[in-house]
């Protein structure tokens, strides 16, 4: 594995009574994952098995982005705290729609 020295910052999974899933996985890497300039690799998911409602992630070559329903948007990563707040905002907005 390329990032053997990665440190897990957060890992949590909640299966709600309505069957929806919230899962958060964040790693701190020894160096940025291009084209990102920060050292975090993350995947934040809200949905059901096989259905994405909200997802924030970054990947090599694609960088930081978020999915809301069937749409994909670029995402400007500022901090882990802001990432979590933005994700929570989108989840709450989805639930209230």
Order of alpha helices (4+ residues) and beta strands (2+ residues): beta-beta-beta-beta-beta-beta-alpha
